[in-house]
Amino acid sequence: MSEPTKTAVWSPIGPIKREPFSALLIATVVGTFAYFFGFHPLFTNGSWSTVKWAWEAWNPQTNYEHAKLIPLIVAFLIWYDRGKLKAAETGSSRWGWLFIGLGLFLFLAGARTLQARLTLTSLPVMLFGIVLYVWGKAVARVLLFPIAFLLFMVPLNFLSQATFRLQFIETAIASGFCNLIGVKVHTIGTLVDSADNAFHFQVDEGCSGIRSLMAIAMFSAIYGHFTLDKFWKKVVLFAASLLFAIIGNSGRLISVFIVGRFFGQDLAGGPYHAVAGFISFTCAFIAMVLFAALLNIKLPLIKPAAAAKEKTGDDY
């Protein structure tokens, strides 16, 4: 009796033993890319590398300080899927060179145009191409989400231009809810006045919720990855991040208006306003969980009626 064939499983050094020349070629590409990405000065008058630029861009002023945690989150995601990695078949896909080439193109385009966001975007594209070529499609499929999660490191400060419309939307929602529960307010644009003159607020750009949008989008992506079983559900949950941000910040404004009505403008616009961000995130998180639960509802299948009923024998 012949022995059953063994399926190759993922191993970091397996491809090196199998194809040493290809491993040397990939090592050369990785080493060259790592040098220009991490050490070669390209930006800020030739004084900062891409890594240095990104580190400086992740700060409270740009509302991207959370990006410093993304490598740790990616490491956790890979560790979490370690069982799938061990069970995944290894191989080599030449499609990996397509992504490697695309990653190199993005880096060169960013370097030539001095657009650091492009060079930063090249990192996950390059990594996916390397994984796909070295370890094959099965391993690349497991690591697709952790690698794609690195895109959250790219600062998208231009989204702040969307705050203008969000200010009006969230102010209208918060004002309408307060009037509904008996906290009477008068609203003109983003100006909100209490009917009894207890407070006078103006909702500015900092209260639009756009600052927390990327953080909420990150949590939506992770939560969907862990709790949803279909790809389309994960995409829908992630796309709803803007809705969660609006709900969260509307909840924050409602709480500020209520505190201002009963405890005065000084408290609501001062100490409470400083800590009300927790209300925003809590409301957004609850909305995200409820929406994910709605996506996970399994509707009962409606079976078609039988074409004809089974005939029974006569008793007489």
Secondary structure, DSSP 8 states (H G I E B T S, - for coil): --------B--TTHHHHH-HHHHHHHHHHHHHHHHHHHTS--BTTTTB-HHHHHHHHSSTTTT-GGGGGHHHHHHHHHHHTHHHHHHSB----TTHHHHHHHHHHHHHHHHHHT-HHHHHHHHHHHHHHHHHHHH-HHHHHHHHHHHHHGGGGS--GGGGGGHHHHHHHHHHHHHHHHHHTT--EEEETTEEEETTSS-EEE--GGGSSGGGHHHHHHHHHHHHHHH--SHHHHHHHHHTHHHHHHHHHHHHHHHHHHHHHHH-HHHHHTHHHHHTHHHHHHHHHHHHHHHHHHHT----------SS--------
